[in-house]
């Protein structure tokens, strides 16, 4: 028989258990899920927000900060480029990294229970250039991240997670060397954060299977395989043999795209408008449906508004005005019919331009229909992807063309001056991703010893890498070509 005294102790014990449970739940929420705003400096200016502001990717795609921090210390041999180990940690991947900043541009840090690192749009849309090898880099938001090796970063995270050394003992030992976590965080990292992160990263391997194929060339610096990323991540399509590498595009002055004028977005015109492209790109970074739909839609709208008004950068070096003036009529005669007319911003038939068709083959109507349904099922609205098979590439707007090198949709021609040569005379092999600017040819230096050391090798005979087509203006004299290039600097 339970006495009154026993009943009292049972009540006290039960209450204590409830209190302990509540405290445990509060601590678990606070250290595992409570979302904190980013510091004020991140949103102090629109440019800073674009470069470092969270778009919500930390929830599902974020890497715990201290794991991210120590990976290059534990696994330096897994940072590779063109099959070779590259020293220097994440900086060796060519990410634009401003002096004094904790993380590269396009890498966000946000505390959701614990600090997490993810990406935003700036990781693919921030350009750097230098006037000379000993000059400091200039960073231009909205431009192509031509130096960043995205593929190597993707592979690095997966390769680290697959290594037996990715375990709590080894990672915690390294974390303890660089910071002093409190008791609760040490427990969370050891028993929850590290094992869960390992599992999540290994799960990505199947979706990234095609970037491990030996019959596919590496993307190299400044390129990705955009529509295959969409196929394998958004609609989870089975892997096929298509490969369509493309340059990271510039995203300034997006108001120039007008949907009801027939303008289309992306290199192959597979999306209707800037809002749709930004939303789909952001969903790719999130890797899942947004945790907060209203906040996500607000972020997409802010990005669309900001990038719509972001002006293209002016050419920062001296221009020969007389030579540029001589190039204007040459532009009107040889370039304007596609790049300054009603055709601009609209898809042209592949036969008109004749460039590599790999990007077209990597996407189709069926994939567009499925992707649109996936986004609709998330409760998100946008005009979306064009539900028709692709026929060619968009006639590009040329605002800020001086900073969009390398050229053609797959970045297979290093400079504007090279683009004015017949295919047979264009460079067949060059190195992408070096940021010293070539003011004469208009593009980046691609063949010096330093460019070869830093950059990634592009062989135009490789799959998806052909420099064929777009042989407009190739019959001009050397003098006229120089004048035309000088004029293009002014756009």
C-alpha positions in Angstrom: 0.0 0.0 0.0 1.4 3.4 -1.0 1.6 5.7 1.9 0.9 9.4 1.9 4.6 10.1 2.3 5.4 7.9 -0.8 2.7 9.7 -2.8 4.3 13.0 -1.9 7.7 11.8 -3.1 6.3 10.4 -6.3 4.7 13.8 -7.0 7.9 15.6 -6.3 9.8 13.1 -8.5 7.3 13.4 -11.3 7.4 17.2 -11.1 11.2 17.1 -11.2 11.2 14.9 -14.2 8.8 17.3 -15.9 11.0 20.2 -15.0 14.1 18.4 -16.3 12.3 17.5 -19.5 11.2 21.1 -20.0 14.7 22.4 -19.4 16.1 19.7 -21.8 13.6 20.7 -24.4 14.4 24.4 -24.0 18.1 23.8 -24.2 17.6 21.5 -27.2 15.5 24.1 -29.0 17.9 27.0 -28.1 21.1 25.1 -29.1 19.6 23.2 -32.0 16.8 25.1 -33.7 16.4 28.7 -32.4 17.0 31.1 -35.2 19.0 34.3 -34.6 19.2 37.3 -36.9 22.5 38.0 -38.7 24.5 40.9 -37.4 23.6 44.4 -38.5 26.7 44.8 -40.7 25.4 42.1 -43.1 22.3 44.2 -44.0 23.9 47.6 -43.6 23.9 48.2 -47.4 22.3 46.4 -50.3 25.7 45.3 -51.6 26.6 43.7 -48.2 23.3 42.0 -48.0 23.8 40.6 -51.5 27.3 39.3 -50.6 26.7 37.9 -47.2 23.0 37.9 -46.4 21.2 34.6 -45.8 18.5 33.4 -48.1 17.5 30.5 -45.8 19.9 27.9 -47.1 21.4 27.3 -43.7 18.3 25.3 -42.5 18.8 22.2 -44.8 21.9 22.8 -46.8 24.0 24.6 -44.1 27.3 23.1 -42.9 28.0 23.5 -39.1 30.5 26.4 -38.9 33.2 24.6 -36.9 33.1 21.6 -39.2 33.4 23.9 -42.2 36.3 25.6 -40.5 38.4 22.6 -39.7 37.8 20.5 -42.8 40.8 22.0 -44.8 43.0 21.3 -41.7 41.9 17.7 -41.5 41.6 16.9 -45.2 44.0 19.2 -47.1 44.8 16.5 -49.6 41.2 16.3 -50.8 41.2 19.9 -52.1 41.9 19.2 -55.8 41.7 20.9 -59.1 42.4 19.3 -62.5 43.3 16.2 -60.5 46.0 17.9 -58.5 46.0 18.8 -54.8 45.8 22.6 -54.3 47.2 24.2 -51.2 45.6 27.2 -49.5 42.3 25.9 -48.1 39.0 27.2 -49.5 40.8 30.2 -51.0 42.6 27.8 -53.4 39.2 27.2 -55.0 39.2 30.7 -56.3 36.3 32.0 -54.2 36.2 35.9 -54.1 37.4 36.7 -50.6 37.5 40.2 -49.4 40.4 41.2 -47.2 39.5 41.0 -43.5 36.3 39.0 -44.0 35.7 35.8 -42.1 34.2 34.0 -45.1 34.3 34.4 -48.8 31.8 36.4 -50.7 28.6 34.3 -51.2 29.2 32.3 -48.0 26.7 33.1 -45.3 26.9 32.5 -41.6 23.7 32.3 -39.5 23.0 30.9 -36.1 20.1 28.4 -36.1 20.8 26.8 -32.7 24.4 26.7 -33.7 26.4 28.6 -36.3 26.0 27.3 -39.8 27.5 28.2 -43.2 25.6 28.2 -46.5 25.7 30.0 -49.8 23.7 32.7 -51.4 23.6 34.1 -55.0 26.8 36.0 -54.7 28.9 32.8 -54.7 28.2 32.5 -58.5 27.7 36.2 -59.2 30.7 38.2 -57.9 33.6 38.9 -60.3 37.1 39.8 -59.4 39.7 41.4 -61.6 43.2 42.9 -61.2 45.0 45.4 -63.3 48.4 43.6 -62.8 49.8 40.6 -61.0 50.8 42.7 -58.0 47.6 44.6 -57.7 44.8 44.0 -55.2 41.6 42.5 -56.6 38.6 44.6 -57.4 35.2 42.8 -56.6 32.2 43.5 -58.7 28.8 42.2 -57.5 26.4 40.8 -60.1 29.2 39.6 -62.3 30.3 36.1 -63.3 32.3 34.3 -60.6 34.9 33.3 -63.2 37.5 32.3 -60.7 35.4 30.0 -58.5 35.7 26.2 -58.8 32.2 25.1 -57.8 32.6 21.5 -58.8 35.7 21.0 -56.7 33.9 22.5 -53.7 30.9 20.1 -54.2 33.2 17.1 -54.5 35.3 18.2 -51.5 32.5 18.1 -49.1 31.3 14.7 -50.2 34.8 13.3 -50.3 35.5 14.5 -46.8 32.3 12.9 -45.4 33.1 9.6 -47.0 36.5 9.4 -45.3 36.7 7.3 -42.1 38.5 10.2 -40.5 35.3 12.2 -40.6 34.4 11.2 -37.1 33.7 12.9 -33.8 37.1 12.0 -32.2 39.2 13.5 -35.0 37.0 16.5 -35.8 36.5 17.4 -32.2 40.2 17.2 -31.5 40.8 19.8 -34.3 37.8 22.0 -33.3 39.2 22.1 -29.7 42.5 23.4 -31.1 40.8 26.5 -32.6 38.0 27.3 -30.3 36.6 26.6 -26.8 33.0 25.3 -27.1 31.0 25.1 -23.9 30.0 21.7 -22.5 26.6 21.6 -24.2 28.0 22.4 -27.6 30.7 19.9 -27.2 28.1 17.2 -26.5 25.9 18.4 -29.4 28.9 18.4 -31.9 30.1 15.0 -30.7 26.9 13.0 -30.6 24.6 14.8 -33.0 26.0 17.5 -35.2 29.0 15.6 -36.6 27.2 12.3 -37.2 24.2 14.0 -38.8 26.4 16.2 -41.0 28.4 13.2 -42.2 25.1 11.4 -43.1 23.7 14.4 -44.9 26.8 15.0 -47.0 27.1 11.3 -48.0 23.5 11.4 -49.2 24.5 14.1 -51.7 26.8 11.7 -53.5 24.1 10.1 -55.5 22.8 13.4 -56.8 26.4 14.4 -57.6 27.2 11.1 -59.4 27.7 12.7 -62.8 30.5 15.0 -61.6 32.5 12.0 -60.8 32.2 10.5 -64.3 35.6 10.1 -65.9 34.1 10.5 -69.4 32.9 14.0 -68.5 35.5 16.8 -68.3 35.7 19.0 -65.2 33.7 22.2 -65.3 36.7 24.2 -64.3 36.7 27.6 -62.7 33.8 29.8 -63.4 31.5 27.1 -64.9 28.7 24.8 -63.8 26.3 22.4 -65.5 23.2 24.3 -64.6 20.4 22.3 -66.1 21.8 19.0 -65.0 22.0 20.4 -61.5 18.3 21.2 -61.8 17.4 17.7 -63.2 19.2 15.8 -60.6 18.4 18.0 -57.6 14.9 19.4 -58.2 13.2 16.6 -60.2 15.6 13.8 -59.2 15.8 12.5 -62.7 18.0 9.4 -63.5 21.4 10.3 -64.7 21.8 10.4 -68.5 24.7 11.1 -70.8 24.1 14.8 -71.4 26.7 17.4 -70.3 26.1 21.1 -70.8 28.7 23.3 -69.0 28.0 27.0 -69.0 29.7 30.1 -67.7 28.3 31.7 -64.6 26.3 34.6 -66.1 26.2 38.2 -65.0 23.0 39.3 -63.3 23.2 43.1 -63.3 20.6 45.4 -64.8 17.9 42.6 -64.9 15.2 45.2 -65.7 16.4 44.9 -69.3 14.6 41.6 -69.6 11.0 42.3 -70.6 8.8 39.2 -70.6 6.1 40.5 -73.0 8.8 41.4 -75.5 9.7 37.8 -75.9 12.8 38.1 -73.8 13.9 34.8 -72.1 16.4 34.1 -69.4 19.3 31.7 -69.1 21.6 31.0 -72.0 19.1 28.8 -73.8 16.0 30.8 -73.0 14.6 28.1 -70.8 13.1 30.4 -68.2 10.6 33.2 -68.5 11.8 36.1 -66.4 14.2 37.2 -63.7 11.9 36.4 -60.8 11.6 32.8 -61.9 15.4 32.4 -62.4 16.2 33.9 -59.0 13.6 31.7 -57.3 14.8 28.5 -59.0 18.4 29.4 -58.3 17.7 30.1 -54.7 15.8 26.8 -54.4 18.8 25.0 -55.7 20.9 26.6 -52.9 18.3 25.7 -50.3 18.2 22.1 -51.5 14.7 21.7 -50.2 11.4 23.5 -49.8 11.9 26.8 -47.9 11.5 26.5 -44.1 9.7 29.9 -44.1 7.9 30.4 -47.3 6.9 34.0 -46.7 10.5 35.0 -45.8 11.8 33.1 -48.9 9.5 34.9 -51.3 10.5 38.2 -49.7 14.2 37.4 -50.3 13.5 36.5 -53.9 11.6 39.7 -54.4 14.4 41.7 -52.8 17.0 40.1 -55.0 14.9 40.7 -58.1 14.5 44.4 -57.2 18.1 44.9 -56.3 19.5 43.2 -59.4 17.0 44.9 -61.7 18.5 48.3 -60.7 22.1 47.2 -60.3 24.0 49.1 -63.1 26.6 47.3 -65.3 30.2 48.2 -64.3 32.0 50.8 -66.4 35.2 49.9 -68.1 37.8 51.0 -65.5 40.9 51.4 -67.7 41.7 54.1 -70.4 39.7 53.9 -73.6 41.0 55.3 -77.0 38.0 57.4 -77.8 38.9 57.9 -81.4 39.4 54.2 -82.0 36.1 53.5 -80.1 34.3 56.0 -82.4 35.7 54.1 -85.4 34.4 50.9 -83.9 30.8 52.1 -83.5 29.8 51.8 -87.2 31.5 48.4 -87.3 29.4 47.3 -84.4 26.3 48.6 -86.2 27.2 46.6 -89.3 28.3 43.3 -87.8 26.8 43.0 -84.3 23.8 45.2 -83.8 21.3 43.1 -85.7 21.5 40.5 -82.9 22.8 42.4 -79.9 21.1 45.8 -80.2 17.7 45.0 -81.8 14.4 43.3 -81.2 16.3 40.0 -81.4 18.3 40.9 -78.3 17.2 38.8 -75.3 15.4 36.3 -77.4 16.5 32.8 -78.4 18.0 32.4 -81.9 18.0 29.1 -83.7 21.2 27.1 -83.1 21.8 27.0 -86.9 22.1 30.8 -86.9 24.9 30.9 -84.3 26.4 27.4 -84.6 27.8 27.1 -81.1 28.2 23.9 -79.0 24.8 22.2 -78.5 25.6 20.4 -75.3 23.7 22.9 -73.1 20.6 22.5 -75.3 20.7 18.7 -75.0 20.8 18.8 -71.2 17.3 20.1 -70.9 13.9 19.4 -72.5 10.2 20.1 -72.2 9.4 17.1 -70.0 12.0 18.2 -67.4 10.6 21.8 -67.4 7.1 20.5 -66.8 8.3 18.3 -63.9 10.3 21.1 -62.4 7.4 23.6 -62.5 5.2 21.0 -60.8 7.8 20.6 -58.0 7.9 24.3 -57.3 4.1 24.5 -57.5 3.8 21.7 -55.0 5.9 23.8 -52.6 3.2 26.5 -52.8 5.4 28.9 -54.7 4.2 30.9 -57.7 6.3 32.2 -60.6 6.1 32.1 -64.4 8.7 29.4 -64.3 10.5 27.4 -66.9 9.4 27.4 -70.5 7.6 24.2 -71.2 9.0 23.5 -74.7 12.1 21.9 -76.2 15.0 24.3 -76.7 16.0 25.4 -80.1 19.0 27.7 -79.7 20.7 30.3 -77.5 19.6 33.8 -76.4 21.1 36.7 -78.3 22.9 38.3 -75.3 22.7 41.9 -74.1 26.2 43.4 -74.1 26.0 45.7 -71.1 29.2 45.3 -69.2 30.5 42.9 -71.9 34.1 43.8 -71.0 33.7 41.8 -67.7 31.9 38.8 -69.0 35.0 36.8 -70.2 35.4 34.1 -71.2 32.9 34.2 -74.0 30.2 32.1 -75.6 27.7 30.3 -73.4 30.3 27.7 -72.4 33.2 30.1 -71.9 35.2 28.5 -74.6 36.7 31.7 -76.1 39.0 33.6 -73.7 38.7 37.2 -75.0 36.7 39.4 -77.3 39.6 39.7 -79.7 39.8 35.9 -79.9 36.1 35.8 -80.6 36.7 37.9 -83.8 38.9 35.2 -85.2 37.7 32.2 -87.3 37.3 29.1 -85.2 40.5 27.6 -86.6 42.5 30.5 -85.2 40.9 30.7 -81.8 42.9 29.2 -78.8 42.3 25.5 -78.6 43.6 25.2 -75.0 43.7 27.9 -72.4 43.5 28.3 -68.6 40.4 29.7 -67.0 40.0 31.5 -63.7 43.0 33.8 -63.4 41.9 37.4 -62.7 44.6 39.6 -64.2 42.9 41.6 -66.9 44.0 41.8 -70.5 43.2 45.3 -71.6 44.3 44.8 -75.2 42.3 41.7 -76.0 39.5 42.4 -73.5 39.2 39.4 -71.2 41.6 37.7 -68.7 45.1 36.6 -69.1 45.0 32.8 -69.9 48.4 31.5 -70.9 51.1 32.9 -68.6 52.9 30.5 -66.1 50.9 32.1 -63.2 47.6 31.7 -65.1 48.4 28.0 -65.7 49.3 27.5 -62.0 46.1 29.1 -60.7 43.6 28.4 -63.4 41.9 25.3 -64.8 42.7 23.9 -68.2 40.0 24.1 -70.9 40.5 21.9 -74.0 38.0 23.1 -76.6 37.9 19.5 -78.0 36.4 18.3 -74.8 32.7 17.4 -74.4 30.6 20.5 -74.1 33.7 22.7 -74.6 33.7 23.5 -78.3 34.6 27.0 -79.4 32.8 26.6 -82.7 30.3 29.1 -84.1 29.6 32.8 -83.8 31.9 33.7 -86.6 30.6 37.2 -87.0 33.1 40.0 -87.8 35.9 37.4 -88.4 36.5 38.8 -91.9 37.4 42.3 -90.7 40.9 43.6 -90.9 43.1 43.7 -87.9 42.7 47.4 -87.6 38.9 47.2 -87.7 38.9 44.4 -85.2 40.9 46.5 -82.8 38.5 49.4 -83.3 35.5 47.2 -82.7 36.9 45.8 -79.5 37.7 49.3 -78.3 34.0 50.2 -78.9 32.8 47.2 -77.0 34.7 48.4 -73.9 32.2 51.3 -73.8 29.1 49.2 -73.5 
